[in-house]
Amino acid sequence: MSAPVISFEEGEAVLDWIALTDALAAGHDLPKAEVADSFLYRGDDTLLTRSAWIDGLGVAIKAATIFPGNPAKGLGTVNGAMSLLSDSDGQLEAMIDFHLVTKWKTAADSLLAARRLAPPEVKCILIVGAGTVAASLREAYAAAFPDAEFLVWNRTTEKAEALAADYDATRAVTDLPAAVSQADIVTCGTSGGVPVLNGEWLRPGQHVDLIGAFKPGMREADDAALSRARLFVDSRDTTIGHIGEIDLPLESGAITKDDILADYYQLDAFQRAPEDLTLFKNGGGAHLDLMTARHILTAWTERA
């Protein structure tokens, strides 16, 4: 019997944000993942290959291409392929739409942290950026915080307005410092690679979620933001030494490795006091793609 090919539409029909975050938490109760990332470059273009093996869960190979010139051709910037292989015999179990896995893994990764680290009452969530990731964040965060108002800021205001128009209780804003001060959660999904979030704008009691930086030299928040906050990451192995968001403030001395309090293999340590300012770096490692792909295959197989 050939391995199934699960389309974006088929996956969307059977998935739930809260259930996926629970699956990610359960995945970290298994033996620690073996992960490997590799980058190839051609000018501004990038090939990122991420592989993971978790004993008892299986093997995943995800290849992502990042071509910044694609939008000018009417194409998406990020594309790729996703394979899920058996833990017992190594055979291909499923090919799952790359964009489906990326959407749900990326936003659920951040949502799992927010469910642990967000303040007790969340009235306002600010999304910084208005691309594909921002839309996923709007859907994911609404599942856990259904009564929150959403603000959207983007360098190009028209894009923020277009995203906000697609959702209720969502509006575009142009004053980023004022929006940050208003928000209980600030989630950033920008791709410019330079800081857009200034630590001086933040206040005690907030939760910050950083997603956009994915390679050396890239970051979304300045040193002050990281040095002021209690720091958490999804994986030390795939953030430290890999992503500028963590490595650049380590190099400057703004933080030390000891300032990173926990990753998801220490999920019980994801706690906060009401006055804490917490900050989570979403590195999106291949082990999370594996956990997400396995959850998608299970949900698809068990569909009514």
Secondary structure, DSSP 4 states (H G I P E B T S, - for coil): -PPPEE-HHHHHTT--HHHHHHHHHHHTTSSPPEEEEEEEEETTEEEEEEEEEETTTEEEEEEEEE-TTGGGGT--SEEEEEEEE-TTT--EEEEE-HHHHHHHHHHHHHHHHHHHHS-S---EEEEE--SHHHHHHHHHHHHH-TT-EEEEE-SSHHHHHHHHHTSTTEEE-S-HHHHHHH-SEEEE---S-S--B-GGG--TT-EEEE-S--STT--SB-HHHHHHSEEEES-HHHHTTT-HHHHHHHHHTS--GGGEEE-GGGGGG----TT--EEEE----HHHHHHHHHHHHHHHHT--
